[in-house]
Amino acid sequence: MDSILLTASFMNTPSLILDKFRFCTTQPLIKTLLFYALTALILCKAMGYGSAKGIDILFIALTLLLLSVMSLSRYLLVIPYILLCALYAPVGGIYGPPSVAVVSALLQTSSAEAYEFLHTIPASCYLLPAATLLMLFVLAQFVWRHTISHKSILSLSIIFTVLLVVRIAGSGLENIKLPNFFLSIYSSINQYRQQIAVLENSSMVMPDWVVTPVAHNKGNYVIIIGESMRRDHMSLFGYPLQTTPFLDNAKGQFYNNYISAAPNTFESLPRTLALSDGKKVSIADNVITLAKAAGMKTHWLSNQGMIGEFDTPVSKVAMFSDSRHFLKKGDYESRNTDDDELLPLLGKALQEATQGNLYVLHLMGSHTDFCERLNGEVPFFNMPDRELNCYLSSYRKTDRFIARTYSMLKQSGSPFKLFYFSDHGLSHKTIGGARYLRHGGNTRQNYEVPLLVLSDNDQRHQLIDSPYSAFGFIDLFAREAGINISYPAATSATASPERTGRQVYNGYEMVDFDQLADDPPALL
């Protein structure tokens, strides 16, 4: 008899559990909590925290619930917060929570660049902001129309307080995802403004160069600054598809072990074109003022433009030149201009100028959106991955630009040296199950970029395997231009024998380049 009762009780257990679950989920407060928890989960992902813990989800859920009780806090805090998360979701889904790199990009982005950025985001990433806005709609239409009893609010407030105290005592306030999101925004903006202030103050300082030209060189020097080009995607350095047909056979010096100073334009180019110890940049002691100190006329031709309220650090270097021309007229909203539009400007400058000049040409190169960089040209390669197809095709466009510049310099009849390097590379990121090339400071390939020097009297195609760093680009330029720098001391372009390895600036600190992760090239 007992066994029969035990068996019956056991058989009834699942139904009892199911009944209890149904009872709990039909309770208004439980249903409300579950919905807030779902909202919190989506908001965590929208803020860039893909691996949020249960305690973070509970913390956000309780915060939203308690702040939504009063209409004033609901409209002043909850709704703006959810809308902010919806706006940040496309960025957070790819780049994670707010950082200096993200903030600097947002503050220096115009409507045209914003359109390009939104265009490059995979369609799957828009599901997150859509889900965020959907949760806001459901909250407004269904949840907020029902009141919660004072007793329940008091109980939830006690739970929230205990949770907050335990969390702060355990790992600190900054490790809670919700406050961390806003603290990251504040600290990133603060760090960005500090960097801009340092650069602006530096640009008002006169350069310190004391130089002696080895010989009175009346030649022309051209520095072409590329964008987002990885060395391992160039056929010049072994990539199986012919992405650089001109450079593959050109005579000159090709540096097979050169690395950029930092993983993005904002932080890399100031440290390449001006003297830097890694963190600090002496913006006045730059390649332009060095050339002027050696008696050259300097010219800056740019397809990157100057931006809104803040001038980019690269534009600060450009301001030191004798003549400047920005295709975008200092306004990124004007139009999507082609790098090739710089060539007529260079041709005119070469015809009008006397001998002894430095020309800096700043390209859009392989900047995202890659297909936009082709400016209507049909991608050269035919592969299923459209983004990679356009990315590699932009290499051929830059290769053609270098070839045309080289031809123009040859036709000028004056001795010349042409430098080309990319400001940084890119890293592969998995988004929605697919691989994309985006900015990232944690892989070696994001820093492994091309550097080459072509001249009027090159006799052979020379690959140089010695390690070089962009922190020493000024030293390399000075040696190639026959300029002896007496003061201040420039960082050597080659690695010092006393040092075990090269370092790069990852946006926060100097790190060992050799310890970064590997990110092999995409092969189809």
N, C-alpha and C positions, 0 to 999 in steps of 0.2 A: 504493500500500500504506500509506504513511504517513497519507494522508488518511483511509483507512478506519479505521486505528487511532485517529486523532484523533477521528473521528466517534463511534466506539464508546466512547472514553473520555469524550467530552462527554455522550453519552446515559446513561452510567453514573453521572455526577456527582450528579444528584438523589438516586438511590438510595443512593449512598455517604453523602451528607449526612444523609439520612433514617435510615440505619443508625447513623450516629454519634450522631444526636439520640436515637434509641431506646436506644442503649447508655448515653448519659449519663443519661437520665431513669430508667433502670432501676437506676442505682447508688444505693444507700441514702443516701449523704451528699448527692448532688445532689437527690434527691427530698425529703430533709429540708429542705435549704436553700430549695428552691422553695416548699415549704409554709410555712416561716417567713416568706418574702418576701410571700406572699399574706396571711398573718396580719398582717404589719407594715403592708401597704397598708390593710387594713380598720381597724386600730388608728389609723392616721394620720387617717382620715376620722372615726373615733369621737372623737378628741381635738379635732376641729374644724379640722384642717388639710386642707382639700379639695384643695389644690394641692401636695402633698408631692413633693419631688424624689426621683429614684432613689437618691441617696446617703443620704437620710433613711430610706428604706425598707430599704436594706441595713444601715444602722446599727442600726435597731430589730430587724431579723431576726437579726443577729449577737448583739446584746445578749440577746435572748430565748433563742437557742440556747445560748449560753455559760452563762447563768444557770440554764438548765434541766438542765444536766449533773448538778448536785448537788441532791439531794432537798430539802435545807434551804433553799437559795436559791430553788428552784422553788416551794415552798409559802409562803415568807415574802415573796417579791418578785414572781415572775412571775404566779402566779395572782391575788393581790390587785390587781396592776396591770391585768390583763386585765378583771377584774370591775369595777374603777373605770372603765375605758374604756367598758364596757357600760352602766354607770349614767349616765355623762356623755354617751353618744352622742346621745340625743334633743336635749340642749341644744347639744352641739357641732355637730350637723348643721344647726342653725338659726342659732345665735349665734356659732359659731366657738370658738376656744380660750378658756380662762378669762380673765376680765377683772373689774374692780371692779364693773361693773354686774351681771354674772352672779353673782358671789360675794355681793353685797349682797342680791340677790333670793333666792338659795338660803338664806342665813342668816336671812332674815326671812320665810320661807315656812312656813306650817303645813301640816298634812296635808290640810285642806280646799282650800287654795290649790294644793298640789301636785297634788291630784286634778284640779282645774280645769286646771292647766297641762298635765298629761298628756293630758287630754281634748281640748285644743286642738291638740295635735301631730298633723299629718297621719299617716295610717296608714303611708304610705311611709317615714316617719322611723323606724318601729319595725323596719324591715328591718335597719338598721345594728346596733342592739344584739343582735338575733337572730343576725345573722351573726357578731358578736363572740363570743357565747356558743357558737355552733356550732364556731368555730375552737378554742375552749378545750376543748370536748368531744372533738374529733378529736385534738388534741394529747395529751390524757390517755389516750385509748383506743388510739391507734395510734402516735404519734410517740415519746412518752416511754417506751414499753415496749421500745424498741430502744436499745442503747448505742452510743456513738460512740467510735471508737478514740482513744487518747491522742495518736497522731500527728496525727489529723485535728483534734483539739481544739487542739493546739499550733499548727498551721498557721492555723486560723481565728482564734486569739488574736493571732497576729502581724498578720494582715490587719486585724483589728479595731483593734489599737493604731495601726497606720499610718494607717488611715482616721480615727481619732479625732484624732491629732496634726495631720494635714493639714486636717481640718475646723476644728479650733480655731484653727490658724494662719491659716486663710483668712478665717473670718467670726466666730469666737468661739463659745464653748460655748452661749451663750444662743440662737444661731440654729440649733442642732440641735433638731429637733422634739421628741424624747423628753425631754431635760432642760428644754427651753423650756416644755413642758406643766407640769412640776412647779414650775419657777421662777415661771411665771405664776400658779399657784395660791397659792404662798407670798407673792409680792409683792402679789397682789390682796387676799388676806386681811389682809395687813399694812396696806395702804392703807385698807381698809375699817375696820379697828380704829382706825387713826389718825383717820379722819374721825369715827367714833363718839366717840372720846375727846375730840376738839376740841369736838364738839357738847355732850357731857355736861359738860365743864368750862365751856363758855359758858353753859349753862342755870343754873349756880350763881351767875352774875354778875348783880348787880342792873342793871336797865335804866338808861340814861343820859338818857332823854327829858327835855327842858325844853321845854314846850309852852305855848301860849296859845290857848285856844279863841276864835275870832273872835266867836262868839255862843253863848250858852247854848242849845245845841240839845237839845231833849227828844225828838227823833225816834228811830226805830229804824233800824239799819243791819244789813243781811244780806249776808254774803259766801257765795255758793254756789261751792264748788270742784268743778269737773267733772273727768273722767278720760278721757284718751286720745281727745279729740275734735279732729279736724282741721277748721279753718275752711272749707276748700274742699269739705267734704262737707255743708255747711249750706245749705239753700235760702235762708236769711237773707242769705247772701253769694254767691248765684248758682248753687248746685247745682241741676241740672234736676229732681230728685225732691224732693217736699215733705217734707223731714226736720224742719223747725222751723216748723210752722204758726202757733203762737202768736207767736213772735218775729218772723215775717215781717211782721206787721202791728202789733206793739206800738209804743207811743211810748216813746222813750228815746234813749240814745246808744249807737251800735254801732261798735266800733273795727275797722276793716277792715285794719289794718296793725300788729297787735299780735303780739309773739312771746314765747314762754316763755323762761325762763332756762336750762333744760337739757332733755335729751331723755327723762328719766324722773322719776318721782315723788320718789324718794329724793334726787335732786340738784336738782330744780327747785323744789319747794315751800319748802324752807328759804331759798332765794335769792329767792323771791317774797314770802314772808310776813315775812322778817327782813332787816335791812340786810346787804348783802354787797358785796364788791369783785370778786366773780366766783369766786375760789377760797375765800376765807375767809368765814365766816358769823358775824355777831354775833347769836346766837340770842336773847339777852335783849332786844335792841332790835327787837321784832317788832310786828306789827299789833295784837296783843292788849294788850301793855303800853302801846302808844301810845294805844289807846282808853281804857284805864284811867287813864292820865295825864291824859286830857282829861275825866275824870269819868264815863265810861260804865261800866255793868255789862257784863261779858263772858260769853258762853256758847258752848260748843263742843259741837256735835252731830255725831257721826261714824258713818258706816257702813263705815269702813275699819279700825277697831279698833286695839288695841295688841298687840304681838307678843312672845311668849315672853321670852327672856332679855334681848333688847335692845329698848328703846323706839325707835320710829322717830323721825327728826328732826321729823316733823310732830307727833307726839305730844308732843315736848318743847315745841313752841309751845303746844299745847293745855293743857299743865300750868300755864301762866301764867293761864288764864282762871278766872273766879270760879266757874263751874259747868261740869261736863263730863258728857257722856253718850255712851258708846260702845255701839252696838247689839250688838256682839260681846263686850261685857263684858271687853275686854282679851284675848280669846282667839279667834283666828281659827278654831279647830276647832269652835266651838259650832254655827254654822249659816250657811247662805247667806242673809243678810238682804237685804231689798228697800230701795232708797233711799226708797220711799214711806213706810216706817215712821218716817222722821224727821219727817214732816209733823205727826202728832199731838203729838209732843214740842215742835215749834215752836209749834203752836197753844196748847198748855198754857202754855208759857213766855211767850207774848205776853199771855195773860190774867192771869197772875200777876205779871208784872214791872211795875215803875214805868217811866216814860218815860226815854229815854236809854240805849239798849242796843246792843250789837254781838252779833250771832248769826253764827257760822261753821258752815256745813253742809257736811260733807265727804262727797261721793258716791262710789259705785263707778262710776257713769256708764257709760262704754263700755269698761270694763276687760275684757280677755280672761278667760274665755271669753264672747264677745259674746252668745251665745244664753242663757247662764246669767243675764246681766244682765236679761233679759226676765222672769225668775221665773215661767215658765209661760205668759206671754202669747203669743199667736200672732203671729209676725212680721207687721208691717204690709205689707211689700212682698212681691211674688211674683216671685222671680227665681231662676234656676238656681243661682247662687252662694249657698249657704246662709249661709256666714260673712258675706259682705257684706250679705246680707239682714238678718241679726240685728244687724250693726254699725249699719246705717242706722236700723233700728227702735229701737235703743237711743237714738239721737238724739231720736226722737219722744218717748220716755219721759222723757228729761231735759228736753225742751221742755215737756212736760206738768207736770213737777215745778216748773219755774220759773213756769209759769202759775198753779199752785195756790198757790205761795208768794206770788206777787204778789197774788192774790185775798185771801189771809189778811191780808196787810199792809194792803190797802185796807180790809178790814172792821174792822181794829183801830181805825181812825179817827185814828191818829197819823201825823204826817209820816214818810216813810221813804225810804230809798235801798237798792236791791237791786243788788248786784254779782254778775256771773257770769263766770268764766273757767275754762278747762281747764288742768290742770297741764302737759300736753304733748300732742303729736299722736302719730302713728304713721307708719311708712314701709312701703312695699311691699317684700316679699322674695319671691323665686322659690324655691319648695321643691317638688322633684319635678315640675317643669314647670308648677306652678300658682302663682298670685300670692296672697300672704297679707299682712295688715296686722300688723306687729310693731314692737317698739321698735327704734329706730335713730337714731344721732346724726349721720348724714352727709348728710341731705337737709333742705332748707328747710322742707318741709311738716311735718316732725316737730316743728318749733318754731312753725309758724304756727297759732295757736289763737285761739278767740273770746274777746273781752272786751266786756262790755256793762254799762251802768248804767241802771236804771229807777228812777223816783221817782214820788211821789204827784202831782207837779205838771207832768209832762212834757206838752208840747203837740204835739210832732211826732216823727216817726221820722227820726232824724238819723244818717247814715253819716259816720264820721270817718276820713279817709284818712291823717292824719298818722302818722308812724312812732312807735310806742310799744314799750317793753320791760318785761317782768315785773320786771326789776331795779329799776324805778321804780314798782312797784305801790303801795308805801307812800306815796310822794309823791302819787300820784293819789288814794288813799283819803283822805289828810289834806286835800287841797284840796276834795274832795267833802263831807267831814265838817266843814269849817270849822275845821280845826286848823292853827295856825301853829307849825311846828317850828323852835325856836331852836337846838336842839342835840340829838343830833349831826346833821350834814347828811345828808339823804336823797338818794339818786340821783334825778335828774329823770326823770319818766316819759317825756318826749319826748326824741328824739335831739338831742344837742348840735350846734349849727351848726359847731363847730370839728372835729367828728369826721366822718370820711368815711362811716362806716357803723356798724351795731350789731354787738355781739359776743354770743355765747352760750357757755355752758360745756358742752363735749361729753363731760364725764366725766373728762377728763385736763387740758385747758387751755382758755383762752379763744380762740375762733376767730371769724373774720369770717363773719357770717351770710350775707352776700350771695355769698360764694364757695362755699357749699355746693351740692350737686347738686340738680337739679330732680326732683320726683317727682309727676307729675300725678295727679289724682284718678281713682278707678275709675268708669267710666261704662258703664252697661248699657242 
